[in-house]
Amino acid sequence: MEVLALTLALIILLGLLASRFFSRIGFPGLFGLLLLGILIGPSGLNLISESFLNLSEDIRVIALIIILLRAGLGLHREAIRKVGSHALKMSFIPCVIEGVAIIFISQQLLGLSFLEAGMLGFILAASSPAIIVTQMLSFISQKKGTARGIPTLILAGSSADDVVSITLFSVFLGAYTGANIDLTYQILGIPLSLILGAAGGFIIGIGLLKLFHYWKINATEKIFLILAAAILLKALGDLLKGTVPVAGLLGVMIIGFVLVDREPNLGYKLSQKFARIWLLAEIVLFVLVGAQVDLSLSFQAGWVGLIIIMGGLLARSCGVYLSLLGSKLNLKEKVFCMVSYTPKATVQAAIGPLPLAAGVISGELILAISVLAILITAPLGAAAIKFTGERFLSSD
């Protein structure tokens, strides 16, 4: 217990210093947190205890749930109406185009089989909800780009992006390992997963509002109930995996949206409370994401890995541009949307090791390129979002 407490204290203390330092020199605070995680993690100074690292997945999930609740509380019905169709296109077009591009490039440069290339393609095709949501909420609070609903567009689109990429990755991994995969069910399961996740979030959100109406409790107690309900929804999605697809994390965001949409005053108060909780959760989340990065593996990927990642990002940017055709966004705003879709971290850290664990021949190479993608796109993507957002988005 003492070791866990000391590790947490170390992460909080150094995290606050790193975040404040990088903010002072013009970079996002999370840039410093990611680099700190790499520095004090297993591939660096190894200052994070093994017992704490063993809990890192659960801790990261809870932190991700907190930021997604904040994202939901930051959404507004009118903004969603403005960006509805384009957000839908942003939820799958960039991801699919990037995945297909990486399949082609990795087959040519690395000689991977189609199934191996497919696994790599859709590991890399997922965006990082933690980084994207954090940055978009910052712009919403600054009222930058909100008149055209740009932060909402990114929030809504990226929330479903991961569901698509993880599902398609599972199809390729299952086909490689000889699992009995029903391709039609898997593909149809994507929209079903989104619908069931959203429905679950809506039902829980309405249920919580009714509970708050009949049971007079203070705002802090409401926060605990909301957080517990969101964790249970995510756990239900994990429990039903393989039988009924449920996008639990999307449902978590919908809980926040329902609360602020039905009770704006309550939603505002809850948002302020979650913002305070996020101060701690952000530090722990991004330091642990950084700690997942194995520098020795990233160097193994080499220049070929870098070319594959850059080729995928270029294809992804083309997908974002195609998704925004017909929108009222100007060129600078479209460039901002492209940049906002580049960071990769949480999903790659979670599913990057799975091919190696499943005995895929090129599993170590796939993991190395996944780690390199985190190392490059997470800090640089976060910095690029901040830079372009401050310059390309209008203040409303």
N, C-alpha and C positions, 0 to 999 in steps of 0.2 A: 504493500500500500504506500509506504514511504517513497519507494522508487517511482511509482506512478505519479504521486503528488509532486515530487521534485522535477520530474520530466515535464509535467504540465506547467509548473511555475517557470521553468527555463524557457519553454516555448512561448508563454505569454510575455515574459519580460523581454526576451530577444525579439519576439514578433512585434511588440509595440515599438521598440527602437528601430527595427528595420523598416516597418511600415511608415513611421514618421520621417525617417531619413530620406527614403525614396520619394515620398510626397513632397518634401522640401526641395528636392532637386528636379521636380517636374514629372516624375514617373508615377504610375499608380502604386498605391501602397502594397497591393497584392504582388507586384513585381518583386519587391523586397522579401515578401513572405515566401514566395516560391524559391528564390535564391537561398534564403535562409534554410529552408527545408533540405535543399540539396547539400548545403554546407554542413549542417549538423546531423544529417541522415546517415544511413548505413554506408553509403558510398563516399561520404565525406569524413567528418570528425567522429561520427558514430556516437553522438551524445544522447540520442533518443533511446530509451530503454526498450529491450525486446518485448517486455510485457505491455508497454504502451503501443508499440507497433502492432502487436497481436490484436489490439482493440481498434486499430486505425480504420478498418473498413466500416465498422458500426458507427464510429465517431463521425466519419466523413458522410455517411448516409444521413445522420441526424442533422449535421450542419447543412447539407444540401436541402433537406426538408425545410429548414428554417428559411433559407434564401428563396425557395420556391413559394413558400407562404407569403413572404414579402413581395415576391413578384406578382402573385395573384392579387394582393392588396393594392398593388400599384397599377392594376389594369382598370380601364374605364370603358363602359359600354359604347360610348360615342366613338372613342378611339378605335375600338375593335371593328365597329361598323365601317370606318374609313378604310381600314386595311384588310378586311376580311378575306377577299379572294386572293390577294397577293400573299397574305400570311399563309394561306393554304398551300399555295404553290411553293413558297419558301420552305415549307415543312418537308418536302420530299425531292423537288427537282435538283437543288444544289447537291444534296447528299448522294443521290443516284448517279448524277453526272460525275462527281468526284470518284465514287467507288468504281465506276466503269473505266474511267481514265486510268486509275491506279492499277486495275486489273491488266489493262493493255501495256502500260509502261513497265510494270514489274515482270510481266512475261517476257518482254523484249530484253530488258537489262539484266534480270536475275535468272531467267530461265525457269521461273516457277510454273507449276501446273496451273490449270484454270481454277481448280478448287482452292489451292494455296493462295493464288493471287486474289481470289474473291474474298478469302478471310482477311488478308492484309488490306484490301481495298475498303472493306466496310468497317474494319477497326478504325482506320484513319478517317473515314468519312463522317464520323460522329463529331459534333461540336462539343464545347465544354459549357454546360449550363451554368456552372458555378461562376465562371469568369464572365460570361455574357450577361447573365442576370445582374450581377454586381454592378457592372458598368452601366447597363441600361437604367437601373434604378437611380444611379447617380445622375444621369442626364434628365430623368423625369423630375427629380427633386430640384434640378437647376432650371427646369422648364426649357430645355434645349431640344428642338425637333418635335416637341409635343403637339404643335398645331397641326402637323401632318401625320401625327401618330407613329413616328419612326421608331422610337424605343419600344412601343407596343407591338409594332410589326415584327421587330427582332425577337422580342420575348415570346410572342405567340408562335412564330415560325420555328424557332430553335427548340421549343419545348417538345414538339413532335418529331423533330429531326432525328433525335437519338433513338426513338422507338423504331423508326424505319431502318436505320443503320444496324442496330443491334439485332433486329429480326432477320435481316438479310445476312448478317454475319453468321447467325445461328443456322441458317439454311446451308451455307457453304461448309461450316464445321460439321454439321450433321451428315451431309453428303460424303464428306471425306472419311469420317469415322464409321460409315456404314449404318448409321442410325436410320430407322424407318421414318423418313421425313415425307410428309404429305405437302408437296410444294404449293398446291392450290390453297390448302388450309393455312399455310404459313403466310402467303401473300394476302389472302382475304383477312387473315388475323390482324393485319396492321390497322386497317380502319376500325375493325371490331374492338381492338385493344384501346384505341383512342376514344371510341364512343363509350365503352364500358368504364374506362378511367374517368372520363368527364362526368358520366352519370353518377358514378360513385362519389366523386367530389361534390357534385351538386346536392345529392341526397344528404351527405354528411353536413354540408354547409347549411342547408335548410334546417336539419335536425338540431344543429348547434344553436341557430338563431331562436328556435322554439324553446330550447332548453334555457337559453339566457333570458327569454321573456318570462318564463314561469319560475325560474330559479335565480333569485337576485344574488349575484356574486360579483366581486370586484374584478377589475380589468386583469390583474395579475393571475387570478384563478382562471379566468377565461383563456388566457394565453396557455396555461398548462393543459387545459382541456382540448384546445385546438391542436396543440402540438401532439398530444397523446392520440387524438383521432387521426391526425395526418400520418403518424408513425404506423398505426394499425392499418390504415388504407394501403400504405406502401408494403407492409408485411403481408397483407391479403393478396396483393398483386404477385408477390414473390411465391406465396404458398400455392396459388392457382396456376403458376407457370407450367406450361406443358399440357394443361387441360383447358382452362378458359383464359384467354389473354386479357390482361387488365393493365393499362398503363398507369401504374400507381402514382408515379411522380407527376404526371399531367393532372391526375385527380387532386393531388396536393395543391397544385396551383389554382385549380378551380375552386377549392374550398375558400381560399383567400379572396378570389374574385366574387363569389356569392356573398360573402360577408360584407364586402365594401359596396357591392352593387345594391343589396337590399337595405343595409344600414350604414350609409356613408359616414355618419358621425362616429359610430362604433368602429368602422373600418379604419378611420383616421387614427383613433386612439390605439387600436391594436397595432397598426403600422409603426407608430412611434415606439411602442413597447418592443416589437420584434427588431426594430433597428438597434435598440440597445443590446438585446441578446446577441445580435449579429456581430457586434464588436468583438465578442469573445469567439463566437463560432467561426468567423472569417479567419482569424489568426490561426486557430487550430486546423481548419480545413486546408488552407493553402500551404501551411508548413508541412502537413502530412502528405499532400499531393507532391510537393517538392521532394520529400523524403523517399517517395516511391521511385524516384528517378535513379537508375543505376548508370553512372557515368561510363563505366567500362563497357556496358552493353551499347550505349549510344555511340561510342567511338567505333564499335564493330560495324555499325551500319555504314559508315564511311560516306564518301561523296555520292555513291549510287543511291544510298538511302535518302540523302538530302535532295537529289534530283527527283526521286519518286514523290517525296513530300511536296516539293515546290510545284511539280507537275499537277499533283492532285489539287493543290490550293488554287492554281490557275484555272483548272477545270471547274472547281467549286465557284469561283468568282464569276465565271461565265454563266453558271447555273443561277446564281443570284441575279445577274443582269437579266437573264431570260425571264425569271420570275417577276421582275419589276416592270417588264414591258407593258405599256398602257397605264402605268401609274402616273401620278402628278409630280413625282420626285424629280429634281434636277440632277445633273451629272454628279455634282459633289455629294449629294445625299445618297445616290446610288453607290458611289465609291465607299462611303461610310458603311453602308449595309454590307458590301463585299468584305471590307476589313473586319466588321463585327462578327462575321461567320468563320474567321480563321482560327481562333484559339482552340487548342485541343489539350485535354488534361484528364478530367475525372473518368470519362468512359474508357480512354486508352489505358489508364492505370488499372481499371477494373477488368477489362476483357483482353488486354494485350497478352497476358500470360496464358490464356486458355488454350491456344493451339499447342504450345509446348507441353502443357499438362496433359493434353489429349494424345500426345505422341506424334504430332505432325512433324514430318521430316525437317521442314524449314522453320519449325516453331521458334527456335532461338533467334533466327534472322528476323522473323516477323516481330518478335518481342523487342529486338534491338531497334528496329525502325519505329516501332510504337513509342519507345522511350525517347528516341531522337525527336520525334514529332512533338512530344510534350516539352522537351528541353528548348526547342526552337520557338514553337508557336504560342506556348502559354505566356511567357514573359513578354516576348516581342509583340504578340497579338494584343495583349492587354494594353501595352504602351501605345500601339498604333491606334487602338480604339479611342483612347483618351486624346491622342494628338489630333486625329481626324474629326472626332466629335466636337472638340472645342473650336475647331476652325471651319468645319463644313456644315454644322447644324446651326440654324438660326435660333436666337433666343426669343421666346414667346411671352 
